[in-house]
């Protein structure tokens, strides 16, 4: 095994686990936010009360940088300078990814209004409008993530949100990440604030002299960000739960264990708070994957090896051997992973058995890397098992839906008769009167020949 990884890969045989041990495998880093909630509360209150002064103070105390007063937002010069610093190949990759993400979300966008005839003369439908404003949170602590910029801002632009901003922690020396600014401009966003963590969530929730108040915040983040979102859920829409990265690679006995191991490392390298499992019914695949990991680690830098080995050798990652593929799929559904990659010669045979996953990627040519960067579907996905009830970030998250109804004189009598019965049963007299002969008389009186 790679000299930098001295611990064994966590290995679990599913049919030998009791209920408590199985439940432990389902836990995530932010399963218990209690300690974070207590520490986030004074940060949120300080930003609410002091605004920019609190942002500057926390930048010094937390990020160890001195931001100049009035220097929280990126300037045009910052954007222009970023384009001179970022390699042309990276800019072209961002342009390519933005175009694919835009195409996907334009296809996803609903028509602005639709109506169908529900009964003769009675029409009902929906009207879609963009929300007024959104803040897109882009993490920075464990790297720079222009991909998150693209995934959060492009659907907002497609939806037509009039006010879009990015909040992202300042880097060393307080600088903006250049690729983040490049991605923002290519996506069509020119408001970027260097403020991160719980401070950023509070800033966009309440607004400050420098930071625009927003109606919603989207994007993944640390437990600090998740805790701040939970505290401020009554102040702004906090979007889908998007915490530390997690994945399951589900493999049947047709999979190549070395290839499976390559993909197992993708989400594990995000950070020590990530979660990543290989779930398989094949002992051969499990053993091949474990044997292949040192060779894959040998091609990675020390930090990413440390992150991914902490995950795969710890309590929130490793290899799970199921007695059969039915049990493997059942565990996957219980886990409800953010990312699910199915390794099989015929991956579609397993899709119907998966009910809970943020995304499902199929086959050896669809690694999570493609989904994270360039494929098109959104890679901001529900974590911590919330894939049971939440969907990936989409154009719908930046729009609001209003019901529309229209009833003609032809359709009214039948609807009114049934509505009057239900209103009377529930004891609502004004409801009943509004569809009674009183209305008929008033309409007749006001009608014109």
NORLIN-V916545 format. One line per field, one symbol per residue. ss: DSSP state (A for helix, B for strand, O for the rest). psi: psi as a letter, one per 30 degrees, with the letter a starting at -180 (. if undefined). burial: I if it has 24 or more other C-alpha atoms within 12 Angstrom, else O. A space follows every 10 residues. Layout:
BEGIN
ss = ???
psi = ???
burial = ???
END
This chain:
BEGIN
ss = OOOOOOOOOO BBBAAAOOAA AAAAAOOOOO OOOAAAAAAA AAAAAAAAAA OAAAAAAAAA AOOOOOOOOO OOBOOAAAAA AAAAAOOAAA AAAAAAAAAA AAAAAAAAOO OOBBBBBBBO OBBBBBBBBB OOBBBBBBOO OOOOOAAAAA AAAAAAAAAO OOBBBBBBOO OAAAOOOAAA AAAAAAAOOO OBBBOOAAAA AAAAAAOOOO OOOOOBBBOO OOAAAAAAAA AOOOOOBOOO OOOOOBBBBB BOOOOOAAAA AAAAAAAAOO OOOOBBBBBB OOAAAAAAAA AAAAAAAOOO OAAAAAAAAA AAOOOOBBBB BOOOAAAAAA AAAAAOOOBB BBBOOOOAAA AOOOOOOOBB BBOOOOOAAA AAAOOOOOOO OOOOOAAAOO OOOOAAAABB BBBBBBBOAA AAAAAAAAAA AAAAAOOOAA AAAOOOAAAA AAAAAAOOO
psi = kkffjfllkk kkjefgklee eeeeffkleg ejgeeeeefe efeeeeeeef beeeeeefee eefhljkkkg gekkleeeee eefffkkeee eeeeeeeeee eeeefeefkl keklkkjelk gkklalkkll lelkkjkjlf egakifeeee eeeefeeefg kfjklkkkkk akggllkefe eeeeeefgkg jkkikaafee eeefefkaef kkklflklll llfeeeeeee egffelkgak jjalkllkjk kagfljeeee eefffefffe lfglkkkkkl gjeeeeeeee ffeeeeefgl leeeeeeeee efgafglakj jlflfeeeee eeeeeilekk kjjleiffff effkfjkelj kklfghlfee efefeelkgj lkahgffefl llklfffglk kkkkkkklfe feeeeeeeee eeeeefgjee eeefhafeee eeeeeflk.
burial = OOOOIOOIII IIIIOOOOOO OIOOIIIIII IOIOOIIOOI IOIIIIIIOI IIIIIIIIIO OOIOIIIOOO IIIIOOOIIO OIIOOOOOOO IOIIIOIIII IIOOIIOOII OOOOOOOOOO OOOOOOOIII IIIIIIIIII IOOIIIIIII IIIIIIIIII IIIIIIIIII IOOIIIIIII IIIIIIIIII IIIIIIIIII IIIIIIIIOI IIIIIIIIII IIIIIIIIII IIOOIIIIII IIIIIIIIII IIIIIIIIII IIIIIIIIII IIIIIIIIII IIIOIIIIII IIIIOIIOOO OOOIIIIIII IIIIIIIIII IIOOIIIIII IIIIIIIIII IIIIOOIOOI IOOIIIIIII IIIIOIIIII IIIIIIIIII IIIIIIIIOI IIIIIIIIII OOOOOOOOOO OIOOIIOOOI OOOOOOOOOO OOOOIIOOOO OOOOOOOOO
END
